[in-house]
Amino acid sequence: MSTVRATKPIEGQKPGTSGLRKKTRVFAAPGYLENFVQAIFDAIGGGEGKTFVLGGDGRYFSDRAAQVILKMAAANGAARVIVGQNAVLSTPAASHLIRLNKTDGGFIMSASHNPGGPDEDFGLKFNAANGGPAPEALTDAMFAVTKTISEYRIVDAPDVDIATVGETTLGSMRVRVVDCVADYAALMETLFDFKALRTLFAGGFRMRMDSMNAVTGPYAREILENRLGAPKGTVTHAVPLPDFGGMHPDPNPVWAHELMDEMFGASGPDFGAASDGDGDRNMVVGRGIYVSPSDSLAVLAANAHLAPGYKTGLKGIARSMPTSAAADRVAAKLGLASYETPTGWKFFGNLLDAGRATICGEESFGTGSDHVREKDGLWAILLWLNILAERKETVEEIMNAHWRAYGRNYYSRHDYDALPVEVAERVMGGLRAALGSLPGRKVQGMTVAHADDFAYNDPVDGSVSKGQGLRVSFTDGSRLVLRLSGTGTEGATLRLYLERCAAGPEGLTEDVQAALAPVIAAAEELAGIRAITGRERPDVVT
């Protein structure tokens, strides 16, 4: 029986670029999840007769949230919901299922790379029918509903069995539980040369994949170990856990330190990789060499034609504004269109849907292509493996050859986490106020060429997105960017992006932070981050 229950507006339900993220206890509070789910249904014009996908990264509270979403979908008239077994689906796999089954969208339960557990984070986002994150107009509509909502609809029924693959019903709604890996793995086989990759592993190639007790464990085991023949144990931390085993499932050198120690050890594997909580981010490491996300995007774009799915070439390359310009150099040399967008995968979605870009990437360890409408960590790792198999070179050799051909963009991100919001805004406000006076000024021996608060004019739909990050560029090609991140649930995260160009691999130094020292000093002189925050150093350097 469908029940209408009274509710009232709940503050703080404004979804960002990655949906709504809050502490788990906030989501678990009476009416909070239900309020937001009903707001989604209302914003999309209701659920009557529609089909949805449901899944997530398996973090704490996902099992309960899945049952609530199913019962509310039934009460809102949905015809069918396709659920990942045990409510588990990586974000790119969910995007693929939305597109494969031509559904009306999907509910993805994840807080991405944030920690999980009863005292940590939970998140929920809605992906549209193209498989990508809801556009700003839709998230704005969701927020508007949460401010006026007075009721939500839910059926009174026992929980649905989502542990068994097969089909059942919930009232008049069909619920199809699917193997979370099968369709995604089949898609990967159409894009990459699995025969060449099996030959690579059969020849003694050694790899370590750290799934960080998060969602990619089952995917990586099935594809790498079962289908490609990598030795058992290649995938570590392979079992998804509600609290990620206490790990912080963010694939960067700080949180994936076990992998970094192994790759920089005396007898490290040939190739290392890690993925995050919901499987849409990746980190790539060679023996003794770390590959920055910006460099990884550039190398993948330059070599994508080596994989069967991209043998005809690329339509264009897109990057988020904070990502280094390394991919722009590739696009220029290959005669391809290049795009600079705000941070947030939905901006890439327009370009992908319009056929203007094939490969996209963000500096925050996210890379993907037009095969889905999300970034895809395991896809990026498989493309790297395909390149290694075809070129028969090490990661270090490939990187050095790339830098010789295109030049090197030394690049780093400094994160200042959990700052008081007013402190972070004071840093941003001080630099923003100074932007107009900076061009022509000398800072740490460099001359400012341009300074602005980045605004994006979407070439597909004509929309304008303002206030996307403060940029200061210098005449020698160096650059710094300052922006606030919306991915945390406590305080504010201030991100400083630093870039300096060199002619080739020997242009500056192998110490990236030393190479960036003048830009780091310029950032402090202009923005006073350490002086204002009282922090002696960043919390995370990547």
N, C-alpha and C positions, 0 to 999 in steps of 0.2 A: 504494500500500500504506500502511495506517495504522500508525504507529509510536508506541509508548509510550516516552517518554524520562524518565529519572529527573531529578528536580530537588530542591531543598531550599528551605525557607522563606527569603524574602529580606526583610530589614528595610525599613521605610519604604514599604510598599505599602498605606497606608490612604487610600482615596479620600475626597475632600471633597465639598462641594456641587457642584463642577464636575468630578468625576472625579479621576483621578490625574494630577498634573503633576510632572514632574521635568526635569532637564537631559537633553538629547537623548542624551548619551553614557551616561547612566544607563540609559535605556530600551534603548539599543543593546547594552548589555552582555549577554553570553551568558546566556540563560535568563530575563532580567528581564521582557521583554515577554510571553514565553510563560507565565511563572508567573502574571502578572496576568490574561491572557486565559483561561487554564484556570480560574483562581479565579472569573471571571465565569460561565463555563459551569457550574461546579459549584454556584455560589450560586443560579443560576436553575433548577436541577433538570436540567441537561444540555441538549444541543442536539438530541436525537433527534427527527427529523421536523419541526423548527421552521424558520421563515423569518426572516431578519434583513436589515437594511439596513446598508450599510457605506459610509462616506465621511468626508471631513474637509476641513480648510482648505488642504491642499496643502503644508503646511510640510515642511521637511527631515525625512527619514526616513519620511514617510507612505507612499511607494511600497513600501518594504521592509516596513513594518508591515502594510500591506494584504495582502500576499502571505502573511505569517505568519497573520494572522487568518483568511483564506480557507482555508488548509490546515488550520488547527486546527478551523474550523467543520466542514469535511468529515470530519475524524477524529472529531469529537464527534457525528456523525450528522445534521447539519443537512440539510434537504431542499433549501433554496434560499437564496441570498444575492443581494440586489439592490444593485448597486454603482454609485456615481456614476462617470461616465467619468473615467478617470485617478485614480480614488479621491477625486474632488473632490465635495463637497456642503457647502453652507452648513448650519449647525446647524438653522435653521428649515426649510430644504428637506428635511433628513433627517427631522425630526419629521413633516413633511407626508407623506413617503413611507411612514413607519411606519404612519401612520393611514390613508392612502389604500389601501395594500395589505393592511391588517389583519395586519401581521407580528407576530412575538413580541418585537420590540425592535430595537435597532440599536446598532452600534459607531461612535462618532464620534471621529475622531482630530483633536484640537485642544488647544491651550493657550490658546484664546480670544484675548485681546488681548496676550498675552506675545510678545516677540520670537522669531523662528525662526532656525534655522541649526545647524550642528554643535556650536557652543559655547553655544547658547541653549536654548530650551525645547521640550518635546514633551508631549503629553497624550493620554489615552484615557479616554472615559467610555462607560457603557452607558445607553441610554435605554430605558425600559420600553415595553410594548405600547400605552400611551396616547400615546406620542410624547414624554413628558417625562422629565426626569432621574430616575434610579433613586432611590426613596425611601430614607430613612435605614436602614430595616430591611434593605434589600437591600445597601446599601453596607457596612453592618456585617457582613453575612454574607460578602461578598467578602473583607473584611479578615480575618475569622476563618479563611477557607480559606487565605489567603496565609501564615498562621502555622503551618499544619500540612501544607501540600501536599507530596507526595512524587513526583508524576509529572505529565507533561502529554502530551496526545495530538496528533499532527500527521501529515499524510500526506506521504510522500516522492513528490513529483511536480514537474514543471516549473512555472514561474510561469504564472499565468493571464493571458491578454491582456485587460487592462482599459482599453485605449486605444480599442477598437473597440466601438461600440454594437451590441448583439445578445446572443445567448444561447449559452453554451457549458457544458461540464461539467467538474467536478473530481471524479474518482471517480464516485460515484453522486449527487453534489450538483450541482444546476443553478446556474449563475452568470449572472445577467442584468445586463448593463451598460447603463445608461440615460443619456440626456442629462441633465446635472445641473440644467439650467435649466427645461426644458419644463413639467413638472408644476407647479412652483412658480409660474411665470409665469401659467399657466392659472388657478391659484387666485387670484392677485392680480386677474385680470380679473373674477372673480365678486364681489370686494369693493369695487372702486373704479370710478368713472365714467371709463373710458379715453377715451371720446369727448370729455368735458369737458377732460380733461388734454391730449388732442391739440390741442384748440382753444386751450388756454392757451399751449402752446409755439408754435403757428402764429401767435399774436398777438404774438410777439416776447419772451415771457417768457424770462429768462436764468437758468440754473442751473449750479452747479458741484457735482459729486459726486466726492469723493475716496475711492476704494476702497482706498487705502493698499497697493497691490500685494498685496491679499489676496483672499479668496474671492468678495466681492460684485462684482468687476469684470465677469465674464461675465453675471451676473444684471442688473446695472445697465445695461450696454450693451444687452442684449436688450430690457429693458422700457423704459428711458428713451429710448434713441436709436432702436431699431428699431421698437418698437411704439407709442411715444408721439410720436415725431418730434422729440425734442430734437436740436439740432445735434450732428453728430459732434464729438467732443472734449469734450462735456459731462462725460463720465466721465473723470477723470484717474487715473493710477496704476492702470490698469484690468487689467493682466496679473498674475495671481497668481504669485508667485515663492516658491521654497522658503525664502528668507531675508527675504521681504517687501522685497527691494531695499535691505536695511539699515534699513528704517523700523521704528519701534515702532508696530504696528498697533492703537493705542488711540485711539479717536476723541474726543479732548478738546482744548481750546485749546492745550495745550503740544505734543502730538505731531502734531496736524494744523495746524501753524503756517502752512504754505503756504496752506491754505484760509482761515485766519483773516486773514492778510495781504491776501488778495484780497478778502475780504468787507468788510474795513474800509478798503479803498483808495478812491481818489477815484471810480472807475467800476466798483465791484464789481457782481457779478450780483445778481439779485433774491432768490435763494435759494441757500443752500449747505448741504451735508450731507456726512457722512463715516460710514464703517462700519468695523468692526474685523476682526480676523483671520478669525473664523469666521462673520461676518455677523449676529450676534445683538445687536449694540449699534449705537447711532446717535448722532450729534451733529447738531444743527440750528442754523443761523445765518441771520439775515436780513442785509440790507445794513446794516452798521453796528450790528447788535444780536445778541448771543449769547443763546441760549435755554437756560437750565439744564435738565437732565433732569427735575427735579421740576416746573418750569413747563411743560415740553413735555407731560408726562403729564397735567397738569391741563387744558391747552388741547385736547389730543386727546380727552379724556373729555367736555369741554364741547361739542365740535363734531362728535363722531363721527357723529351722525345725518345729517350732510351727505353722507356716503358711502353708496352703495347697500347695502353689507353690514351697515350699522348703523342703517338708517333707522327701524327700529321701536324704537330706544332700547337702553339698556344694562341688564343685570341687576344690576350692581354694579361697584364700583371697588375694586381692591386695590393696596396699595403696601407696599414693604418698610419696616421700622421706621425706618432712617436717612433715607429719602426725606422731603422736606418735606411738611407738612400741606396744601399747596395743593390736592391732589386731594380731600382730605376736604371742603374748602369747596365744591367742585363737587358732590360727592355729596350734601351736606346741602341745597344749593339745588335740586337736581334730585329730591330725595326718594329717593335710591338708597342701598342698603347700602354701607358702606365697611369695608374690612378692613386691618389692620396686621399684617404677617407678618415673620418673620425674613428675612434676606437669603438668597436661594437660590430659583431658579425652581420647584423641586419643591413648595414650600409653596403657590404659586399654583395648581399643577396640581390639588390637591384641590378648591379653590374652583371652578376652571373645569370640572372633570369633574362637579361637583355642580350646575352651573348657577347658582352664586351670584354669579359675577363674569364680566364680559365683557372689560374692559380692566385690565391690570396693569402696574406699572412699578417699577423700581428706580432709585435715585439714580445708580448707576454706568452710566448711559447705556443702560439696557435697558428696552424697552417692548414690549408685545405684547398679543394678544387671544386669544379662544377659537378662532381659526382653526387654531392649532397649539398645542403645549404647551411652547414655548420663547419666549424673547424674540426679536424679529424686527426687525433694523435697517432693512431696505429697506421692510418693511410700514409702519413708523412714518413713513418719509420719504414714501411714497406717500399716506398719510393726510394728512400736512401739505399735500402738493400738492393733494389733493382739496379741502381746506378753503380753500386760497388761491384755487383756481379758482372755488369757489362764492361766497365772500365778496367776492372782487375787491378785497382789501385787501392791504397789505404786511404782512410779518411784524411790523414795529414797530407798525403800527396794530392788528393783532390782539392783540398783547401788551398794549398800553396799554388797549384796550377790556376785555380780560380782567381786568386789575388794577383797573379802575374798577368792574367788576361784582362781583368776588370778594375784592378786597384783594390785597396783595402779600406773599409770603413770601420775603424776602431770604434767600439760601441759598448755602452754599459748602462744599466739602470740601477739607481740607488733608491731604495724604498725606506721611508720613515713611517713606521706603522703605528696605529692606535694613538695618533696625536689628538689632543683636544680639538674639536672642530674649529673653535675660534682662533686657535693658534695656527692651524693649517691655513685658514682663510686669511689670517694676517700676512702670512708669507706670500700667498697668491696675490692678495690685494696690493702689497707693496710693489711687487714686480709689475703687475698690471698697470699701476699708475705711472710707472716709469717708461713704459714701452715706447711712447711717442718721442721721447727725448734720446733714445738709444742709437738710432742710425747715425753712423759717422764717428761714434765715440770709441776710444781705444780702451779695451779691457784686457788686462793681463797680456799686453803686447799684440792683441788681435783687434781688428776693426769691425764693429758691428755693421753688417750690411742691411739687415732687415729685422724687424721685431713686430710681432702681432699676436692677437688672440685668435687662434685659428677658426675660420668659418668655412663650411663646406657647402658648395652648391652642387646638389646631386644632378649629374648629367642625364639621368634617366627620367626622373619625375619632377625635376625642377625645385624640389624642396631645399630649404636652407637650414643648416644646423650651425648655430653660433656658440661661442664660448667653449670650444673643444680643447683648449690647451694653449699655454703661453709659449711662443717660439721666439728664440733669439738666434739668428744666423750670422756667421762671420764671413768676411771676404775670402778666407782661405778654405771655405767649405765646411768648417767646423760648425757645430750646432748644439744648443741645449734646449730642452723642452721641460716644462713644469706643468703638472696637472694633478688633480685630485682623482683618486680611484673610487669607483662605486661598488667594489666587490667585497668589501669588508662589512662586518656587522657591529664593530665597536670603534667609536671615534672616527678619525679620518686617516686615510693613507695618502701621504704625499709622495708622488713619484717624480724623480728627476732623471731625465734621459740625456745621455751625453754622447756626442759623436765627433770624430775627427778623421779626416781623410788622409790617405797616404798612397803613393804611386804603386806600391806592391808589397809583398810580404816582408821585405826588409826595410820598408820605408821609415818605420819608427823603432819599435821594440816589441818583443814578444810579451812584455808585461803590459797588458791592456790598460790597467789603472794608471801606470806611469805614462803611457802614451796620451792618456786623456787628462793628465794633470793640469795643463793650462785651462782646459774647459771646466774642470771641476773647480778650480780657483775662481774662474770667471763667474760661475754660478753662485758661489758663496758671496762674491763681491756685489753681484747684482740683486740677489734675492735674500741673502742673509739667513739661510735655512738654519744653520747651526746656531747662529747668534740668537735667533728668535725662538727656536724650539728648545734650546738648551741641550740638544743631543750632540754628543761628540762625533758620532759617526752614524751612517745609515744602519737600519736593522737588517736589511738584506741587500746584498750586492750581486747582481747577475750580469 
